[in-house]
Amino acid sequence: MVQLKNEKLNNDGTIVRYGYPKDEKLLNKDCYLTTYNLVIKNHPDLAKERDELRKEKVNHKLLRDSPRLLQINERLTQIKETLSNEEKLAVKKALFVATTVSKAVVDTTIYKDSFDVVIFDEASMAYIPQVVFSASLAQSHFICMGDFQQLPPIVQHDDTSILNDDIFNYCGISRAVSGSGDLPMHHRWLCLLDKQYRMHPDIANFVKDKMYCGRLETDKSISDKRDEIAKSSPIPGHAIGLADLTSMHSVCIKTPDNSRVNILSALISFSLAVDASKAHGIGIITPYRAQAQLLRAMAKDARDASRQNDNLKKMTCATVHQFQQRVAWC
């Protein structure tokens, strides 16, 4: 991932992001890392014509069968195809292309091409066939990166299908690190990064003992940096806290799309987040998409209500999978 430090990022097309990104900074019209914004920058005349045609459709309220509306739609289609072709050309010219595996398997611009080096990041979240497919695009080198203790692919299947496994289990890396089975403690394909620079030591020690077999260490410099946060509200002096709702008869509601919403849990977690957001940026993580949508709506209302005194820091609400995919949020 390219870490974005400036609102405006100029780019000559050497490095491009192909596809629709979720990162707000990449969506910024002044960020030219995306092929779309890069093409718009290089063809301002087409972008201007497209915007004018769209405004004409809205402002003039043209009838569906009017000749002018048909003419506008035809021209908009032509502009869209031209910009799309220019995006594909930008991918061909770039030295470094970043995209998702979902995009790669359906877009001929990627899967009908080949690359000197292919790097697959966050591989624990991918199906094994996706990893194998990505490796087939590499001419010389394929590098598979990820954390075998993170969440596996989402599969709605109870059988022992290969889709229920990730590449690290399939290759025996997970068993090698845990020391179980007949495999050695180290795997020839494993490069273990055993020092962390992000979490408070109390949080890291839990992860170390429960997930990484005691092999994860915390850099000495991180303790002082995180103590300030741990001393703040809503649980001063504690890096980890637990709000037990067992005795509160909390009810979880199933939504039509099989997601879940727990209103009481949302209210309590959000009130804790608002208290903490007076001093620090906050991330609220939930297992369910519907719960994340509810929390995002609550966060928006809180921001709108406090806009005059601006006493709340940034608050991000998302599912655990979305947080895992977007390291920039952490």
C-alpha positions in Angstrom: 0.0 0.0 0.0 1.2 3.5 -0.8 0.9 5.7 2.3 -0.7 9.0 1.4 0.8 12.0 3.2 -0.4 14.8 1.0 -3.9 15.8 -0.2 -2.6 16.4 -3.7 -0.5 13.7 -5.3 0.9 14.3 -8.7 1.8 11.3 -10.8 3.3 10.8 -14.2 1.7 7.4 -14.6 4.7 5.4 -13.4 2.6 4.1 -10.4 -1.1 3.6 -10.8 -4.0 2.2 -8.9 -6.4 0.4 -11.3 -10.0 0.0 -10.2 -12.4 1.8 -7.8 -10.6 2.4 -4.5 -12.4 2.9 -1.1 -9.7 5.2 0.4 -11.0 8.7 0.5 -7.6 10.2 -0.3 -7.4 8.1 -3.5 -10.9 9.2 -4.4 -9.8 12.9 -4.1 -9.9 14.4 -7.6 -6.4 15.9 -7.1 -4.9 12.4 -6.4 -3.5 11.1 -9.7 -2.5 7.7 -8.5 -5.8 6.2 -9.7 -5.9 5.5 -13.5 -9.3 7.3 -13.6 -8.1 10.6 -12.1 -5.0 10.4 -14.2 -7.0 10.0 -17.4 -9.3 12.9 -16.4 -6.3 15.0 -15.7 -4.8 14.2 -19.2 -8.2 14.7 -21.0 -9.8 17.7 -19.3 -11.8 18.5 -22.5 -13.6 15.2 -22.3 -14.3 15.5 -18.6 -15.7 19.0 -19.1 -17.9 17.9 -22.0 -19.2 15.0 -20.0 -20.0 17.2 -17.0 -21.8 19.7 -19.2 -23.9 17.0 -20.9 -24.9 15.5 -17.5 -26.0 19.0 -16.3 -28.0 19.5 -19.4 -29.9 16.2 -18.8 -30.8 17.3 -15.3 -31.5 21.0 -15.9 -33.6 20.6 -19.0 -35.6 17.6 -17.8 -35.6 16.1 -21.2 -38.2 13.6 -22.1 -37.1 10.0 -22.3 -37.8 9.7 -26.1 -36.5 13.2 -27.1 -33.9 13.2 -29.8 -31.6 15.5 -27.7 -31.6 13.0 -24.8 -30.7 10.2 -27.2 -27.9 12.3 -28.6 -26.6 13.1 -25.1 -26.7 9.5 -24.0 -24.9 8.3 -27.1 -22.2 10.9 -26.6 -21.8 10.1 -22.9 -21.3 6.4 -23.9 -18.6 7.4 -26.3 -16.8 9.5 -23.7 -17.1 6.7 -21.2 -15.6 4.2 -23.7 -12.8 6.6 -24.6 -11.9 7.2 -20.9 -12.0 3.5 -20.2 -9.6 2.7 -23.1 -7.3 5.5 -21.9 -7.3 3.8 -18.4 -6.3 0.5 -19.9 -3.5 2.3 -21.9 -2.3 3.9 -18.6 -2.1 0.4 -17.1 0.0 -0.8 -20.0 2.4 2.1 -19.7 2.8 2.0 -15.9 5.8 0.4 -14.3 3.9 -0.4 -11.1 0.2 -1.4 -11.1 -1.9 -1.9 -7.9 -5.3 -3.6 -8.2 -7.4 -6.2 -6.4 -7.6 -9.8 -7.3 -11.3 -9.4 -7.9 -10.6 -6.9 -10.5 -7.8 -8.9 -12.0 -9.8 -12.0 -12.6 -12.5 -10.2 -14.6 -10.6 -7.5 -16.5 -8.7 -8.5 -19.6 -6.4 -5.5 -19.1 -4.9 -7.5 -16.2 -5.5 -11.2 -16.8 -4.5 -11.2 -20.5 -1.2 -9.5 -19.6 1.8 -10.6 -17.7 4.2 -8.9 -15.2 7.8 -9.2 -14.3 6.9 -9.4 -10.6 3.6 -10.1 -8.9 3.1 -9.3 -5.2 0.0 -10.7 -3.5 -0.7 -8.8 -0.3 -3.1 -9.8 2.5 -3.0 -13.3 1.2 -4.8 -14.8 4.2 -8.1 -13.3 3.0 -7.8 -14.9 -0.5 -9.0 -18.2 -1.8 -6.2 -20.5 -2.8 -7.3 -20.5 -6.5 -7.0 -16.7 -6.5 -3.5 -16.9 -5.2 -2.6 -19.5 -7.9 -4.2 -17.4 -10.6 -2.2 -14.3 -9.5 1.0 -16.4 -9.6 0.2 -17.3 -13.2 0.6 -13.6 -14.1 4.2 -13.4 -13.0 7.0 -13.8 -15.6 9.9 -14.0 -13.1 8.9 -13.7 -9.5 5.8 -14.2 -7.4 5.8 -12.9 -3.8 2.9 -13.9 -1.4 2.6 -11.8 1.7 0.2 -11.8 4.6 -0.5 -12.9 8.2 -1.6 -16.5 8.7 -3.2 -15.6 12.0 -5.6 -13.1 10.4 -9.1 -13.9 9.3 -9.4 -16.6 6.6 -11.5 -16.2 3.4 -15.3 -15.9 3.9 -16.8 -19.2 2.8 -20.4 -20.3 3.5 -19.6 -24.0 3.3 -19.3 -26.6 6.1 -17.3 -29.2 4.1 -13.5 -29.6 4.0 -13.4 -27.8 0.7 -10.1 -26.2 -0.4 -12.0 -22.9 -0.4 -12.2 -23.2 3.4 -8.4 -23.0 3.7 -5.9 -20.3 3.1 -2.5 -20.5 1.4 -0.6 -20.5 4.7 -2.4 -23.6 6.0 -2.2 -25.2 2.6 1.6 -24.8 2.5 2.1 -25.9 6.1 3.3 -22.6 7.4 0.8 -22.2 10.2 1.6 -25.7 11.5 5.3 -25.0 11.3 5.1 -21.9 13.4 2.9 -23.5 16.0 5.3 -26.5 16.2 2.5 -29.0 15.7 2.7 -32.0 13.6 5.8 -33.4 11.9 6.9 -30.1 10.3 9.9 -28.2 11.7 9.5 -25.0 13.7 10.6 -23.0 10.7 9.3 -23.2 7.1 11.5 -22.6 4.1 8.9 -20.2 2.7 8.4 -18.3 5.9 9.8 -14.9 6.8 8.5 -14.1 10.3 8.2 -10.5 11.2 8.3 -10.8 15.0 8.5 -7.2 16.2 5.5 -4.9 16.3 5.4 -1.1 16.4 1.7 -0.4 16.6 -0.1 -1.7 19.7 0.2 -1.0 23.4 2.2 -3.7 25.1 -0.8 -5.0 27.1 -2.7 -5.5 23.8 0.3 -7.0 22.0 1.0 -9.4 24.9 -2.5 -10.8 24.6 -2.0 -11.3 20.8 1.5 -12.7 21.5 0.3 -15.4 23.9 -3.0 -16.3 22.3 -2.1 -16.1 18.6 1.6 -16.1 17.9 2.9 -18.7 20.3 5.0 -16.2 22.2 7.0 -15.2 19.2 5.8 -11.5 18.9 7.8 -8.8 20.6 7.0 -5.1 21.1 9.6 -2.5 20.3 10.6 -0.5 23.4 9.8 2.8 21.7 6.1 2.1 21.4 5.2 1.9 25.1 5.5 5.6 25.9 3.7 6.5 22.7 0.7 4.4 23.6 0.6 5.1 27.3 -0.9 8.5 26.6 -3.9 6.9 24.9 -4.3 4.2 27.6 -4.5 6.9 30.3 -7.4 8.7 28.5 -11.1 8.1 28.7 -13.3 6.1 28.7 -11.2 3.6 30.8 -8.3 5.6 32.1 -5.2 3.5 33.0 -6.2 0.5 31.0 -5.2 -0.4 27.4 -7.9 -3.1 27.3 -11.4 -2.9 28.7 -14.5 -5.1 28.5 -18.1 -3.9 28.6 -20.2 -7.0 29.6 -23.8 -6.7 28.4 -24.8 -10.2 29.5 -27.2 -9.0 32.2 -28.8 -6.3 30.1 -30.9 -8.6 28.0 -29.4 -7.3 24.8 -31.3 -8.3 21.7 -29.8 -9.0 18.3 -32.0 -8.4 15.3 -31.6 -10.2 12.0 -31.9 -8.1 8.9 -33.4 -9.2 5.6 -29.9 -9.7 4.1 -29.0 -12.0 6.9 -26.8 -9.4 8.7 -27.3 -8.5 12.4 -28.1 -5.3 14.4 -27.8 -4.9 18.1 -29.2 -1.5 19.1 -28.2 -1.6 22.8 -24.6 -2.7 21.9 -24.4 0.0 19.3 -25.6 2.7 21.8 -23.1 1.6 24.5 -20.1 1.2 22.2 -20.9 4.5 20.5 -21.2 6.4 23.8 -17.8 5.1 24.8 -16.4 6.1 21.4 -17.8 9.6 21.7 -16.1 10.0 25.1 -12.8 8.8 23.7 -13.0 10.8 20.5 -12.7 14.1 22.3 -9.0 13.4 22.5 -8.2 10.7 19.9 -9.3 9.3 16.6 -11.6 6.2 17.1 -12.2 3.0 15.2 -15.4 1.0 16.0 -15.2 -2.6 14.7 -18.1 -4.9 14.4 -18.7 -8.4 12.9 -21.8 -7.3 10.9 -22.2 -5.0 8.0 -25.7 -3.8 9.2 -24.2 -2.9 12.6 -21.4 -1.0 11.0 -23.9 1.0 8.9 -25.9 1.9 12.0 -22.8 3.1 13.8 -21.7 5.1 10.7 -25.0 6.9 10.7 -24.7 7.6 14.4 -21.1 8.9 13.9 -22.4 11.2 11.1 -25.1 12.6 13.3 -22.6 13.2 16.1 -20.2 15.0 13.7 -23.0 17.2 12.4 -24.2 18.1 15.9 -20.7 19.0 17.0 -19.6 20.8 13.8 -19.9 24.2 15.5 -17.4 23.5 18.2 -15.6 20.6 16.4 -14.8 18.8 19.6 -14.8 15.3 18.1 -11.9 13.6 16.4 -12.3 11.3 13.4 -14.4 8.2 14.0 -14.4 5.2 11.6 -17.0 2.5 11.8 -16.6 -0.7 9.8 -16.6 -4.5 9.9 -13.6 -6.4 11.1 -12.9 -7.6 7.5 -13.0 -4.0 6.2 -10.5 -3.0 8.9 -8.3 -5.9 8.1 -8.2 -5.0 4.4 -7.5 -1.3 5.1 -4.3 -1.0 7.2 -4.3 2.7 6.6 -7.3 3.0 9.1 -5.3 1.4 11.9 
